[in-house]
């Protein structure tokens, strides 16, 4: 039995052994970047000069800037990178602010010259893989900004404004299925086969559900096939084929949507996000309104929250590019400001399933007072790779250690949980989460407390000295 304090250093430099892709998507720790606002490298592409987001934020981010940031992503404990769309949007309808987001492209089979070149993308993928980082591209398979050229295999998009099966509540997209299916099957497999990418994040995924049919069934089959073929010929990367859909709906909506008929098996967990870190586009709550009961709910099997079955893999996250940042929900004058952010990241680390971090959350970046932005783009602040004060450094170090602990203990990312609540002192509430991995026999505990206290801990025969809102991770077996 070994006790690991998360304030200790648990990681070093690059692994000496050759890196290989994970085989289970539940192990993924994804780091999301908004390409245009993350990092600009002067020796890379010029970037854009405007984008929907805060007025004072970087707009000229490029792929070279991301390449230069891979060590930071690795040291944070992430093993995957999700970039917002990088395809050529330089002549897309809607103007530069929209073009810079990448979400309305004019050519899916070219890299946006504002961001970089094909060679830049290949270098980025190769350098990421050297560090054990999977690369996930952002795919928009339901709307576009003026694509006119066919795929390399000669297929075209049938561009027609149509409602998906979600009806008016989902809005219209200008991609009609099944006429466009072969084009997007080409797209889904092209970047895996040519560059060795490891999967797709799928924007407004419900748009590929039309006329009562879930076209993710065929699209996923294409990705599974190309990934399996690469694996069978001994490739280390481009074999995972992870697909995660964006759908802001409830569990019931997602069950009857992208999870339907064996389509996608992973979608972002908006329900879990709102329980632990507050609403996407409102600042009415910092989450955990029901205290540790919300933690218990989120760390329980998916069916406990109404998801289709326990084979689906909701992807848990704390914030992204479409709403307020995690730290926006908290008062920086709160003496436990950074510690409460640690608690939210500890819940991520303890979650059985894939998880996603948003750039800048490791440094408690805030956006709620940003000028010139709206609720759906306010979090696109300038990325930075260094802390600005001791609180930010402590938060980043805590997240790094938590994610490294997750990597070393499969009980965290695929184990089953048991829960116990205790009150070691008046007014103090402690939650003990014990997670067990049946495959390896690995057993860990995560201990949450809302106050400083000491807690006898029979599982290790020791007394824990707990700090308020700084969860401890303990390896039992």
N, C-alpha and C positions, 0 to 999 in steps of 0.2 A: 504494500500500500504506500503510495507516494502522494505527497501534498505539493501542489504547484501553486505558488502565489502568482497571480497575473501581473504583479508589478515587477517580477523577475524577468530577466532576459531569457527568452526561450528560442531564439532564432539567431542564425548567423548569415553567412554569405550564400552565394549560389550553391546548390547541391552539387557535389562532386560527380555523382552518377548521372548518366543520361536521363533526361526527362521524358516521360511518356504521358499520353492522355489518360485521364481517369476513365473508368468504364461505367461508373454509376453517376448519373447527373445529380443525384442528391448530394454529392460531395462538392458541387460547385460553389465557389465564393466569387461572385461576379463583381467587377468594379466598372461602373458606368461612367463614361465621359461624354459630354456634349462637345463634339469635335471643334466647332468654331470658337467656343469660349474657354476651352481647357488650356492649351499651351501653344504658343507660337515659337517656332525655331527660325532664326534669321537665315539659316542656310537651307530652309525648306520652301515650299510653295508660298505664294503671297498671302493666301487667306482671303476672306471677305472683309468688307469694311462696315457692314451693317447686318444686324440679325434681330429677330424678335427676342427681346430680353432687356435687362437693365441697361440704361444709357451708358454707364461708366464701365461696363464689362468688356472684356476682350471679345473681339469679333473675328480676329484673323488667325485663329488656331489652325494647325495643320498636322499632317501625319508625322512629319519629322519631330514635332513637339511631343507627340505621343510616344514615338520611339525613344526619345530622350527621357521619358518618364517611366519606362518599364521597370526600372529598379525600385522606384518608389512603390509602384503597384505590387511588385513581388514582396517587398519588405513589409507591406501592410498586411500580408497574409492572404491576398487574393490569388486565386488560381485561374481566373478568367477575366477577359476584358470585353466589354460591350461598348462599341462606338455607335453613336447616332449615324444616320445614313451618310455614306461617303461617295455615292454615285453622282455622276455628272448632273448637276442641277443648274448649271450656269446660264442656260437659256430658258429655264422653266417659266411658265406663266406665273405671275404673282409678285414679281419684283425681287430685289436683292434680299430684303429681310426674310422672305420666305425661302428663297433659294439657299441661303446660308444654313437653314435648318436641315436641309437634305430630304425633307419629307414629301417633296413634290418634284420628283426627278424628271429629266428629259431623256436620259439614256442610262439604263441599269447596267449596261455592259462596259461602261467607261468610268474611270475614277474622275471625280471632279477636279479639274486642274487648279482650283483654288486651294484644295487640300493636299494634292500631291499627284504622284504618277503610279502606274502599275508597279514599277520597280520599288517605289516607296511602300506600297501595300505589301508586296512580297517580303521586303526586308522587315517590315513590322511583324508580319506573321512569323517569320523565321526567328527573329530575335525574341519574340514573346514565347515561342515554343522552347527555345533554349533555356528559358527561365521557368518552364513548367506552367506557362500562362496560356490558356485556351483563348481563341479569338472568335467572338460572336458578332456578326454583322447585323445591322438593323434593316429589316426588309419590309417594304411597303407593298403589299400584294393586292391592295384593294383600291388604290387611287394613285394618280401620277400627274406630272405637270407638263405633259406634251410629248410623250414618247411616240416616235414615228418610225424608227428603224426596227427591223425584226431581230430576233435572237440569233445567235450563231447557227442554230439549226433551222432557221427560216420561219419560225413561228412569230405571230404578231399578237398584240393586245387588241381585243375588241373593245374599243373605247365608247362606252355608253353610260350615261348617268342612271344608276339603278339603286334601289333600296336593297339592303341585305335582308335576311330573314328577321332581323331586329326591327325592321320597319322604320318609321320616321324617327324613333328614339335613337337609332344608330346613325342617322344621317345618310346622305348619298355618297357613293363612290363612283368613279368613272371607269371601273373595270368590270366587264360582264363575264360571268361564268355560265356554262362551261367553255365558251368560245376562247377564253384567254388561258385556259388551264395549261395547255402545252407550253406556252410562253413562260409561265411562272414555274413550271416543272424544270424547264431549262435553266431559269435563273436560280432556283433553289439548289441545283446540283453544280452549276458552273463554278461558283466560288469555292466550293468544297474540293472539286476535282482539280481546278487550276492552281489555287493558292493554298489549299489545305486548311481552310477555316473549319471551325468546330461546331458551328450552328448558327441559328438565326433568332433574333428577337423580332417579333411579328407585330407591326403597328396596326392598331384597330383590326385585330384578327377576325372579328365577326364579319368583316366585309367580304370574306371569302366563303360565306355561307349564303347561298342564294337558291331560290326555287325549291326550298325544302331539303337541300343537299349540302353536306359539310365537305367542301372541297379540300379541307386539310387532310382528309383521309388519303386522297391520291397524292397530295403534295408531300405529306409525311412519308408515304411509301417510297417515293422517289429518293428522298433524303436517306431513309434507312437503307435503301439498296446501294447507293453510291458509297455510303459510309462503310457498309459491310464489305463491299468489294475492295475498298482501300485496306481495310483491316486484314482481309484474306490474303492480300499480297504483301503483308508485312509492314505496312505504313504505321508509324507511331502516332500520327496526327491526321486530322480530317476524318476521324473514325467515330467520333462521339455522336454527331448529328443531333445535337440538342436543339429543340424548338420550344420557345416560350412565347405564349400569346399575350397581347395586351387586351384586356377586357375589364372595364371598370364595374361590371355587373356583380350581383350577389352570387353566392355559390349556386343557387338554383338557376340563375340566368346562364352561368358558365357551364353548368351540367347540361343544360338544354341547348348550349351554344357550341363553343369550340371543343368541349370534351365529348360532344355527342357522336355516337356511331364510331368510336375509336379514332377520332380525329387527332387533336393534340392531347398530350397527357400532362402538360405543364402550362400554367398560366399564372400571371402575377397575382399575388394574394392581397388584393385591396382590402378585404375584410380584416385580415391580420394586421396590415399596416395601420388602419384606422384605430384598431383596438390598442395598439402599443405606442403609437406616435402621433395620433390625432388625425383629423381630416386632411385630405389632399389640398383643398383650396380654401380652407377656412382656418382661422386661428382660435377656434372656440374651445379647444381642448389640447392638452399635452399627452393624451392617451392614458391608459391604465386607470380609467375612471372607476372600474370595479376592482382596483388594486391587483393583488396577486392572482385573483380569479381570472383576469384577462390573460396573464402569463400562462396559467394552467390551460386555458382554452386554446391558445395559439400553439402550445407545445403538445397538445393532444392530437390523436390521429385525424386526418382530414374529414372523415365521416362525422366526427363529433361536431363539426360546424356545417354539416349539410352537403359537403362535397360528394361527388358521385360514388367514389369508393376509395379505399386506402392505397390503391395503386397509382392514383394521380399524384402529381407533385406540384402543389401550389408553391410559387416562388415568393418567399417573404422578403420584404424590403421596408425601408424607413422613409425614403423620399426619392424623388426623381426629377426629371426636367420639366414636368407638367404641373407642378404645384409648389407649395411652400417647402422650404428646407426643414429638415428635422429640428435644428436649433431655433427656428422661427417660432416654434410652439412653446418655447421656454423663456423665462425671464433671466437675462444675464446677470441681474443683481441677486438672484437666488444663490445663497452660499453653496448649494449643491448642484449648480448649473451643469458643470462638466460631469459630475458623478451621475446625474440622471441620464445624460447622454450615454455614459458607459453602460448603464442598466439596459438601455434599448439595444445597444450592440451586443451585449451579453445574451439577450433573448435571441437575436439572430444567430449567434454562434451555437446556441443550444438547440436550434431548430432542426428537426429531421426532414431535410429536403434542401433544395437549392436556395441560395440567398443572394441578394444584390445590395451592394454598397454604392452610394452616389458620391462622385468626386466632391471633395471639400467638406463632407460631413465628418471626416476624420479630424478636421480642424475646427469643428463647430461653426462653420461658415453660416452667415445669416443673410437673408435677402428681403425680409419683410418691409424694410424701409427704402428699397431700391426705387429709383426714379425711372419713369418711362416704361415700366413693365406692367404686365397684366398678371392676373392670378395663374394663368396657364403657362407663363414663361418667366416668372419672376426669379426662379432658382438657377438661371443660367449665368451665374456669376463667374468672375475670372478664377481659373484654377491656380493653385500654388502648391509647391512641393515641400515647403518648410513651415514649421509652426511660427506664430508671431508672439507667443508668450508661453509661460510654463504650463498654464492650463491646457492649451492646445497640444503641447508636447505630451503631457500626461495622458490626454485622451487618445492621441494617435498611438502611443506606446501600449495602452491598454487594449485597443482594438487589434493591434498587431499580435499581441500575446494571445488574445482570445481566439483569433483565427488560426494561429499556429497550434494552439491546444486542440481546436476542432480538427485540424488536419491530422494530428497524431492520434486522435481517439474517435474511431468510427461510431462509437456509441452516441456521439453528439449528432452526426449527420444522418444516421439511419437507425438509431436505437429507439426503444420504447421507453416511455417515461412513467415514473411513479411520483406522487406528490405528497408532501406533508407540510403543514403549517404549524408553527410554534410561536410562543411569545416569551422569550427568555427574560424580558423585563417589562414593566408596566408601560403600555403605549408603544411597544416595539413589536413589529410583525415580521416574521421570518418565513420564507418559503424555501423548502429543500426539494430540489428536483433530482431524482436519481434516474439515470439513463443506462440501459443495458443493451448491448449488441449481442444478439444470439449467435451470430456467425463466428465472432472472434472471442466472445466471453468478456470483452472489454466492459467495464463498469465505471461510470463517473458520476459526480454530483456537482450541481451548481446551486449555490446558496445565495439567496437574495435577502437583503435586510433594508428596512427603511430608517434605521438608526444605528449608531455605534453600539456594539454590544459584544459580549462573550457568550459562546455557545458550546457546551460540551457536545462532542461529535463522536459517538460510539463507533462509527464505521472506520475511523482512523485511530481511535483511542487518544484523541487530542482535543484541545479546546481551541475553537476558532475565534480569532479576534476580528470581528466583522466591522467594516466601515460602512456608514450609511450610503446606500445607492451604488456601492462598488461590489458587484457580485464576485464571489470566489468560485473558482473551478478546481475540483479535486479529483485526482485519479485514484480510484479505489482498487481496481484490478485490471 
